Amino acid sequence: MPEQKIKTVSDSIVTMTELVLPNHTNQLGNLLGGQLMHWIDICAALSSAKHSQRVCVTASVDRIDFHHPVKLGNVVTLKASVNRVFNTSMEVGVTVFAENHRKGTRIHTNTAYLTFVSVDDNTKPVKTFDIVPQTDDEKRRYDEALKRRERRLSQRNKDC
């Protein structure tokens, strides 16, 4: 078990930047959803690893909302942070923005919630550091993460 120390949401922030190239797009010139999901998974994995100081694996993807298409040539910025820690798992939120540098525009295109699990050298789940939200926004996301977890667990029980 990791030594007990206080970690904050800001300690887990990871920002990634990607350029949308032709091999990332579909026939309409829009970023492929699967490519964006790949970038989201990497950004969230880095955030959970930064928080836990361990390798973390994807346990679930709660949802990814696509608000606007991302176009060829856009610069995509992904920002991830841990919303809440449960035991060995943690919820990571990722927000995605697309920028058109030629037009000087920036829009929020996507939101995603993923669950990651900290693992040891034998890939066994291990308890991770707790997290303390500080800002009002972090506290809101912390509270909402518990509600999403309860919905996930409730749905899992229905599926079994």
C-alpha positions as CSV (number, residue, x, y, z in Angstrom):
1,M,0.0,0.0,0.0
2,P,1.4,3.5,-0.8
3,E,2.4,5.6,2.1
4,Q,-0.4,7.9,3.1
5,K,-0.1,11.4,1.9
6,I,-2.5,14.0,0.7
7,K,-2.8,14.4,-3.0
8,T,-4.9,17.0,-4.7
9,V,-6.7,17.0,-8.0
10,S,-4.2,19.5,-9.4
11,D,-1.4,17.0,-8.8
12,S,-3.1,14.6,-11.3
13,I,-3.6,17.1,-14.2
14,V,-2.2,16.0,-17.6
15,T,-2.5,18.0,-20.8
16,M,-1.9,16.5,-24.2
17,T,-1.9,18.3,-27.6
18,E,-2.4,16.6,-30.9
19,L,-2.6,17.8,-34.5
20,V,-5.4,16.3,-36.6
21,L,-3.7,14.9,-39.7
22,P,-5.3,13.3,-42.8
23,N,-4.7,9.7,-41.4
24,H,-6.8,10.7,-38.3
25,T,-9.9,11.6,-40.3
26,N,-12.9,10.0,-42.0
27,Q,-14.2,10.8,-45.5
28,L,-15.8,14.0,-44.3
29,G,-12.5,15.4,-43.0
30,N,-13.6,14.9,-39.4
31,L,-11.5,13.3,-36.7
32,L,-12.3,9.6,-36.3
33,G,-14.1,8.9,-33.0
34,G,-11.8,5.9,-32.4
35,Q,-8.7,8.0,-32.8
36,L,-10.1,10.5,-30.3
37,M,-11.0,7.7,-27.9
38,H,-7.4,6.4,-28.2
39,W,-6.0,9.9,-27.2
40,I,-8.5,10.2,-24.4
41,D,-7.5,6.8,-23.0
42,I,-3.8,7.7,-23.1
43,C,-4.4,11.1,-21.4
44,A,-6.5,9.5,-18.7
45,A,-4.0,6.7,-18.1
46,L,-1.2,9.2,-17.7
47,S,-3.4,11.2,-15.2
48,S,-4.2,8.1,-13.1
49,A,-0.6,7.0,-13.2
50,K,0.6,10.5,-12.1
51,H,-1.8,10.4,-9.2
52,S,-1.1,6.8,-8.0
53,Q,2.6,6.7,-8.9
54,R,1.8,3.3,-10.5
55,V,0.9,1.7,-13.7
56,C,-2.9,2.0,-14.2
57,V,-5.2,0.0,-16.5
58,T,-8.5,1.0,-18.0
59,A,-11.4,-0.6,-16.2
60,S,-14.2,1.1,-17.9
61,V,-15.3,4.0,-20.1
62,D,-18.4,5.5,-18.6
63,R,-19.2,7.8,-21.5
64,I,-17.8,10.0,-24.2
65,D,-20.0,12.8,-25.4
66,F,-19.3,14.2,-28.9
67,H,-20.5,17.8,-28.9
68,H,-18.9,19.1,-32.1
69,P,-16.9,17.5,-35.0
70,V,-13.1,18.1,-34.9
71,K,-11.8,19.0,-38.4
72,L,-8.6,18.2,-40.3
73,G,-5.9,20.7,-39.2
74,N,-7.4,21.4,-35.9
75,V,-5.2,21.3,-32.8
76,V,-6.8,19.1,-30.1
77,T,-6.0,19.7,-26.5
78,L,-7.0,17.0,-24.0
79,K,-7.0,17.8,-20.2
80,A,-7.4,14.9,-17.7
81,S,-7.5,14.8,-13.9
82,V,-8.6,12.4,-11.3
83,N,-12.1,13.2,-10.0
84,R,-12.3,10.8,-7.2
85,V,-10.5,7.7,-5.7
86,F,-12.5,4.8,-4.4
87,N,-10.1,2.1,-3.3
88,T,-8.0,0.6,-6.1
89,S,-10.0,2.4,-8.7
90,M,-10.3,6.1,-9.6
91,E,-12.5,8.1,-12.0
92,V,-10.7,10.3,-14.4
93,G,-12.4,13.1,-16.3
94,V,-11.2,14.3,-19.7
95,T,-12.2,17.4,-21.5
96,V,-11.3,18.0,-25.1
97,F,-11.0,21.2,-27.0
98,A,-10.4,21.8,-30.7
99,E,-8.6,24.9,-31.9
100,N,-8.5,26.4,-35.4
101,H,-5.4,28.6,-35.3
102,R,-6.2,30.2,-38.6
103,K,-9.6,31.4,-37.4
104,G,-8.5,31.9,-33.8
105,T,-11.3,29.7,-32.4
106,R,-11.4,27.2,-29.6
107,I,-14.4,25.0,-28.8
108,H,-15.2,22.3,-26.2
109,T,-15.8,19.2,-28.3
110,N,-15.9,16.3,-25.9
111,T,-16.2,15.1,-22.4
112,A,-15.3,11.6,-21.1
113,Y,-15.3,9.7,-17.9
114,L,-13.1,6.7,-17.4
115,T,-12.3,4.3,-14.5
116,F,-8.7,3.2,-14.0
117,V,-7.2,0.7,-11.5
118,S,-3.8,0.9,-10.0
119,V,-1.8,-2.3,-10.3
120,D,1.4,-3.7,-8.7
121,D,4.3,-5.4,-10.5
122,N,2.2,-8.6,-10.7
123,T,-0.8,-6.6,-12.3
124,K,-2.8,-7.1,-9.1
125,P,-5.1,-4.2,-8.1
126,V,-3.7,-2.1,-5.2
127,K,-5.0,0.6,-3.1
128,T,-4.0,4.1,-4.2
129,F,-3.7,7.5,-2.6
130,D,-6.9,9.3,-1.7
131,I,-7.6,12.7,-3.3
132,V,-8.7,15.9,-1.8
133,P,-10.7,18.3,-4.0
134,Q,-10.0,22.0,-3.3
135,T,-11.9,24.2,-5.7
136,D,-15.7,24.4,-6.0
137,D,-15.5,22.7,-9.5
138,E,-13.3,19.9,-8.1
139,K,-15.7,19.4,-5.2
140,R,-18.6,19.2,-7.7
141,R,-16.8,16.7,-9.9
142,Y,-15.8,14.7,-6.8
143,D,-19.5,14.5,-5.7
144,E,-20.7,13.6,-9.2
145,A,-18.1,10.9,-9.6
146,L,-19.7,9.0,-6.7
147,K,-23.1,9.2,-8.4
148,R,-21.7,7.9,-11.6
149,R,-20.0,5.1,-9.8
150,E,-23.2,4.1,-8.1
151,R,-25.0,4.1,-11.5
152,R,-22.2,1.9,-13.0
153,L,-22.4,-0.6,-10.1
154,S,-26.2,-0.7,-10.2
155,Q,-26.1,-1.3,-14.0
156,R,-23.4,-4.0,-13.5
157,N,-25.7,-5.8,-11.0
158,K,-28.6,-5.7,-13.5
159,D,-26.4,-7.1,-16.2
160,C,-25.3,-10.1,-14.1
